[in-house]
Each structure stands twice: as C-alpha cells, then as structure tokens.
Amino acid sequence: SIAELFDSRPSSVARGMAANPMVLRFTFSHPVTISRISGDFWPMDTEWRVTASTVGGERLSKHTRRQLHTQQDTSLTLELAESPQVVTELELEVYDHRQRPGFAHVHIKELQWE
C-alpha cells in the first residue's frame, strides 16, 4: 500500500505487481518545499523518473537509470533542482528493465523527500 512507502520500516514494500512502470502521483493541497527525493528499491535494473510541478507552473523532470548486477537492495537520490522548489504535484515513475513476460514486479521499500 502507499502507506508502506512512508513507514520507515525497510521490511515493508509497496508492490507494483503488473505495473511496469509503476507510476505514483502526489498532489499536495498545500505546496511543499522539496530539494531532493530518495527511494529504496528491491533489486531491479531501475529506471526512475521524477517530475515535479512548481507553484509557478514550471515542470522539473529528473531521470536516472541504475544497472544492478547483484541481489542487493539499492537506494537512489535525485536532486530536484539547484535550490529547493515549492511543489504542488510530484510524479514518480519506476521501471524495471529486467522484467520477463508474466513477471512484472516493481518493488519500492521507502520514499522520502526533503
């Protein structure tokens, strides 16, 4: 569930099941100030895109891809911009490039923005 993304328990997981990519959209009723976004993921060949909409209507997009050749969990952090941004909406898109037919499992352990 979405709550498991923010529970600070590394043993809990939000599973995308057949969603690949897994897309999460957060709309803030009161804008929040964000400078970076971090995520903890199960072992995947992860492509992660973060798009934020600012109060001024600007859309900031950051993208990373991380090849994983081990069975270890990984943590990724993206700097949203050079300075903190006041954000009204945040979209996270996570794709696992190792997927096989019938085996789509995007697993996110934790998310955090600051």
TAQUIBEL-V891074 format. One line per field, one symbol per residue. phi: phi as a letter, one per 40 degrees, with the letter a starting at -180 (. if undefined). psi: psi as a letter, one per 20 degrees, with the letter a starting at -180 (. if undefined). A space follows every 10 residues. Layout:
phi: ???
psi: ???
This chain:
phi: .cdccbcgbc ccacbcfcca ccbbbbbccb dbcbbabbab bcdaccbbbb bbbcdcgcbb bbaabbcbbb bccbbbbbcc acbdbcbbab bbbbbbcccb dgbcbcbbca baba
psi: rhhiijjkoi iqpopidion qppppppphp qqpphqpqqp qrornppppp pqprhjjqop pqqqpoppjr kqrqpqpppg rhqqqophqp pppppoijqq pjmonpppgq qpq.
